[in-house]
Amino acid sequence: MSQRYTFETQLLHNKHKVDPATGGVSVPIQHASTFHQVSADEFGKYDYSRSLNPTREALEEIIAELEGGVRGFAFSSGMAAISTAFLLLSQGDHVVVTEDVYGGTYRMVTQVLNRFGIEHTFVDMTDLEAVEEAIRPNTALLYAETPSNPLLKVTDIRAISEIAKKHSALTFVDNTFMTPYLQRPLDLGADIVLHSATKFLSGHSDTVAGLAVVKDEELAKRLYSLQNSFGAVLGVQDAWLVMRGIKTLSVRMNQSQESARKIAGFLLKQPLIKNVYYPGLLNHPQSGIQKQQAYGTGAVLSFELENAEVLSRFIEQVKLPVFAVSLGAVESILSYPAKMSHAAMPQHERERRGISEGLLRLSVGLESAEDLIADIEQALNTIGIFAVKKEEVR
């Protein structure tokens, strides 16, 4: 696809916008598991859908183009994409990982990779000196999640990629929070970009999917071999749903991001809120890096209440956000990292990273920002009244 078009136009106008066989303006869903071959000596492009399927291929080509990579891969979940990419490593390798990484990734690194003799070190990747100090002779990978989940720390992708290259290591970046609309890690030096496409790319809480995009042809061949070997591929119906969601990515991200900025600013002024984590705030320690490497600040923020009791009362009072796992949907989703996204991480490890029992993560959807703020305000006011009454009883 020619780069003369803006990103917004590329979301809709690519080689798959019209089905060449029928003229249909939607990618056909090809449910076939196997494909007829014309002879014993000549096989066609498709033979078995685990290896390649036309519908999944369309999504893989679309995400590769949007991320600026040579090849894309669609998996059955975000963790399937992440886990398969990790399997590019070998016994005896060492990986340096963002310390407040998603709980599923933490579990994969600490409970699976270690069983195969792959070592790891968690590090605050906002501290480049700490990253350098964590490098070992056998370091094969630097794994970044930026902004991180759930504390929204921002990693300098270009700097991390340069460190990795200096030590002949790869760089993987989880780009779920930003999407290629707001951030393109491959352009900044990363080797593989990963997504839970369940989130903003599909955007409607109706499918589970994972994506990976690779910058180098040789690395792409290796990842394809793993995808084909392990077979955790995305089903065709889900591939179609992700493609449908991608078409509206820019308009959804624009509105959700603008609302997130307003909500973060509101929360910053609330006496019952201890901390607000959002890279769009001027007091965010890496707001400058975010502006340099991304085209926006995203639609996810976290905020900290006094303790688990106050948090529980807030959840009971708030009406609009869905209280659930996941993020990146048209509806706002409020999550409790300690018991949801990071439940796989032991409490002492969560606390060491600053993931407290009073921390909530909010993925802002398409509701009116004013309505969301009013809803949060009434919940905080109710908690405040309860706190006063509790004090009077004493």
N, C-alpha and C positions, 0 to 999 in steps of 0.2 A: 504494500500500500504506500503510495507516495506520501511523503511527509509535508506536502503543501497544505494539508488539512490540519486544523487545530485538533487537540485531543478530543474535545466534545464531539466533533464531527466524526472522528475515527471510531468512536464508540458505536456509531450507527452504520458508517459506510466503510466496509471492508470487503474482502473477496467472498464473504459468506452472506452478503446482504440479500442476494437473490439466488434461489435454487436454479442452477443452469438447466436442469431437466424439465422443470415445470413453470418456472417464473415466480414461484412462491416466494414471498418476502419473509419467510421464516425457515430456519435450518430444519430440514426433515429429521425426524427421530427414527433412526435405523435400529430396530430391535433385534436384528439378526445376530445370532451368536456365532454362526459360521457362514462361509461364503463359497459358492460353487467355483471350482477352478476348471479351466478349459482343457487342460491336459496334464499328464504326469511330468512334463518337462517345462511347463510354463505356468507359473502361479501369478495371480493378480496381486494388486496392492494390498488387498484385505484378505485374510484367510481365517482368522479367529479373533473375536472381539476383545479378548484379553490383550492381544498384541496390538491391535489397531481397530478402531471403529470410526466410521465417517462422522458421526455426531460428536463423539468425544474429540476427534481430531479437529473439528471446527473450533471448539472451545480452546483447545491447546494452541491453535494458530492465532486466535484472537488475543489471548493473554500474552503470548510471546511478542506480538506486535506492540501491544500497549506497554509492556515492560521494556521493550527494546532489546530482547534477547533473540538467540538463534532458534530456540525450541522450547515449547511449553509442554507441561505434563499435568494431566488431570487425575486426581486420586479420590478415593472414597471418603476422605476426611482430611482436615488440616493436619492432624497427627499422622495420618498415613503418608502425606507428602513430607513432613518433617522427618519422620522415622526412616523413610526410604532414602532421603538425602543423607542422613547420618550414616547409613550403611555403605556410603562411599568410603568410610573410614575402615581401617584394618586393625587387627590385634596389635597392641603396643603403641597405637597412636594416642595423642593427647589433644583435648579440645578445651578452649577457653570460652566460657559462656557468660552472657549477661546475668548478673546475680538475681534480679527480680524478674526472672523469665516466667512465662506461662507455666502453670503447675503440671500440665501434661508433658511439656518438654522437660521439665525438672525430673519427672518420673522416668521418662525415657532415658535420660542421661545417667541417673543415679541407680536405677533398678534394672535396666536392660543392657545399656552399653558397657557398664562396668563388669557384667557377667562375661563379656567377650574380650576382656582385657583392654578396653579403651578407657583411658584415664580422663579426668576432667578437673577443671578449676573454675569456680564461680568468682566473678570479679565485677566490681563497679566499673562498667565500661565508659562512664563519663570521665574517669580518671585514666588518661592515656599512660601515665607512668606506671600505674598499677597493672595495666594490660601488658606493658612491656615486661614487667617483673614476673608476670604469670607465665610468660613464654618459656617453654622447655625445648631441648633439642628434638624431642619427638612431637612437638606441637604441629598438628596437621590442619587445624581448623579454628577460626574465630567465629563464634556464633553470636550475632547481635539481634536484639529485638528492640526496635526504636520507632516511636516511643514505646517504652517498656510497659509490661502489664504486671501490676496495676498502678505503679507509681509514676508512670509517664516520664521516666528519665529519657533523655535524648542522647543517643550515641552519635559521634561524628563518624559517619559512614566512610567518608574519604580517608580520614586519618587511620581508622581501624583497618581498612583495606590495604593501605600503604604499609602498615606494620605487618600484616599478614604476608604480603608479597615479599617483604624484606626477609622473612623467615621461611619462605617457600611454602606457606600455608594457604588454605582456601578461606574465603569469607562468605558466610551465609547470612542473609538478613530476612527476618520475619517482617513482612511489610503489610500485615493484616490491618493494622489501625489506619494506615495512610492510604493504601491502594496506589496503583500507578498514577491515578489522577493527581495525587498530592506529593508523591515521592517516587523516584526511580533509582533504586539502589545500584542497578547494573551500570548506570551512567556514572556513578560515583566510585566505581571500582569493585563492587561485590561480584562474586562468581555465580551465586545462586540466590534468587529471591523466592520467598515462600509465602503462601497465603492460606489462611483458613477462609476459603471462598464461601463458607457458611455465612460469613459476616457481611461486610459492606458490599462485596462484589455481587452476591446474590440479593442480599438486602431485604428479604421478606420473611425470614424465619420459617422457610418452607422446604429447605434442603440442607443436606450436610455434604460438604465438598472441600477438597484441598487442591491447591495449584502450586506448581514449581516452574520457574523459568530460568534457563541456563544461558550464560553469555558465550561459552566456548563450545565448539562443535564436538571436540573429543570428550569433554566432560558430559555433554548431552548424550553421547552414545553410551557412556558408562551408566548414567542415570536411567536411560531407557532400558538397558539390560536388567537393571534392578527392578524397575517397574514391571517389566514383563515376567521376571522371575517370581516376584512376590505376589503380583496380581491384584494389588489393592486399588483397582482402577475405578473411575467414576462411572456409574450407570448412565445410560443415555438420557433417561428422563431428567435426572438431576443435572446432567450437562446442559440440557436445553433450558432448564430453569435458571442456571447460572448465566447463560448467554442472555436470557431475557432480562435478568437483573442488571447486567452490565450496561445495557442500553440506556438506563436511567441513572447511571452512577454519578455523573457530574451534577445533575440537578439535585439529587438526594444529598450528596456530600455538601454541596453549597449551603443548602438550608440547614442541615443538621449542624454543620460547623459554625454557622452564624449564631444559631441558638445556643450552642455549647459555650461560645464566647460570652454571651449575655448571662447564662446561668453561672458560669465560673466567676464572673465579676460580682454577681449577686451574692454567691456563697462566701466570697472573700470578706464581705462586710458583716456576716452573721456571727454574733457572739457565741452561739452554740457550736460553731464549726471551728475545730482546732487547726486544720490544714486543708488547703485546696491544691490539688496537683493537676495542672493543665499547662501545656507548653505555650499556649496563647496568652498567658498572664505575664506581665512585665517582670514580676518577681520570680518567675521560673528561672532557675540557675542556668538552663541551657536554651533559653528562648532565642538567643542570638544564633546558635548553631541550627536550631530548627528553621529559622528564617533563611539561612544560607543554603540549606540542603533540601528544603521542601517548599511546596507552593501553598502550604496552609498548615493549620495546627490541629486539624482533625475534629472529630465529634465525640471523643471519649474523654472523660475527666474522672478524677477520684476525689473524694473528700472524707475527712476524718471527724467523727463525732467523739464525745468524751470517752465512751466505753461501750461494751456490748449491750448493756441494759438500755442506754439512750438510743443506740442503733436499732434495737428491737422495737422500741416505741415509735421511732421515726418510720420504720417500715410498715407498722400497723396503721399509721396515720396518712401516709402518702397514697394518693388515689390513681394518678395517671400512669406512671411507669409500671411496666410489668416487672414483678420481682422474680427473676429467673436467671439461669445461666445464659451465656452467649452475649452477643452484642452486634451492632452494625445493622439493625433492622429499621424498617419504617416506623415501628413503634419504639418509644424509649424503653430501655431495659435497665433496671437497677439490680446490681449483683453484689453479693457479699463474698469477696475474695477468700477470706479465711475459711469459709465452709463450701465454697463453690469452685471457682477457677483454680485456687491454690490449696485445695483440701489435701492434695497428694504431698504437699510440703509440710514437714513436721513443724509444730508450733514454734519451737525455739529457732528454727531456720526462718520462719516467717517474721518473727519478732526482730531477729537480727537484721533483716532487710527493711524493716519499717512497715511491714504489712500487719497492722494492728487489728485487734478484735473490734475496733470502732471504725474501720475503713470500709467505705462503700464505693463502688465503681458505677458510674452512670454513662450509658451509651445513649446519646441524645437522638431522638427520632425526628419525625416530621410534624409533630404537634406544634401548635403555637408556642413560641418561647414564653410569651406572657402567661399563658395558661400553665405551663410547666413551673414557672417561677412562683406563680400564685399558689400552686399546689404544694410546692416545697415550703413556701412561707407559712401556710396554714399548719403544715405538719410540725415545723419548728416552733411555731407559736403554741401549739398544743403541748408539745414537750416542755416548753418553758413554763407553762401554767402548771403542769404536773410537778415539775421540779420545785416550784414555789410552794405548792401544797404539801409536798413531801417534807420540805424544810419546816413548814409550820407544824406538822405533826410531831416532829422531833422536839 
